[in-house]
Amino acid sequence: MTSSHSRARSGAPRVVVGVEDSRAARWALAWAIGEARLRDMPLLVVHIAPLPEHVSHMVAGSCGDLAPEAQAMGAELIRRLLEEVAGGAPSGVEVLAASLVGDPGHALVRTAGEDDILVIGRGTRAGVSRLVTPSVRAHCVRHAKGTLICVTPPTDTGPADEPTRERSLLRRWLSLRRRAGADPTHDH
């Protein structure tokens, strides 16, 4: 596995997959590995560590040590995800890795060229999460230069055929309050 995001095979198209530590990203990685193998294309696995906006506007200085640490953590995450999804670097696929720091949507769009296939996971997000962090998927849909594939993980069904999805932060909080015997609408 190479740790560079330069063009493999002198400018040949690649399958570029954005990953993070999520179920949707694992499914996107699995899909991207299969697509790279099927099309005999190099696979570029990219993790972008987002920085808070106030930090990203600062010049190196006191925040200069954050980028190398975030990149190292991203490289370790990529290694771990490849191990979980494919048992390591998949055979028959040229795998490249890039651990970047910045805005994930912008970085993915910049990394994937017109001839590349950009693959991202499409998870479910709660309303609060949508307000706090911008959607990488929405940014990629609007700005991707080439083919964009959004992989949605299959929905697991529970014993009563109810989808068991990740619940929003608000729902989890209300559930915990109810279990504790507190009225979720009033503070005591």
Salt bridges, closest charged atoms under 4 A:
ASP21 OD1 - ARG26 NH2 2.73
ASP21 OD2 - ARG80 NH2 3.33
GLU35 OE2 - ARG39 NE 2.28
ASP40 OD1 - ARG9 NH2 3.82
GLU53 OE2 - HIS57 NE2 3.57
GLU76 OE2 - ARG79 NH2 2.58
GLU84 OE1 - ARG26 NE 2.70
GLU84 OE2 - ARG80 NH1 3.16
GLU94 OE1 - ARG9 NE 3.51
ASP103 OD2 - HIS106 NE2 3.93
ASP116 OD1 - ARG7 NH1 2.84
ASP116 OD2 - ARG14 NH2 2.75
ASP156 OD2 - ARG23 NH2 3.36
ASP187 OD1 - ARG177 NH1 3.41
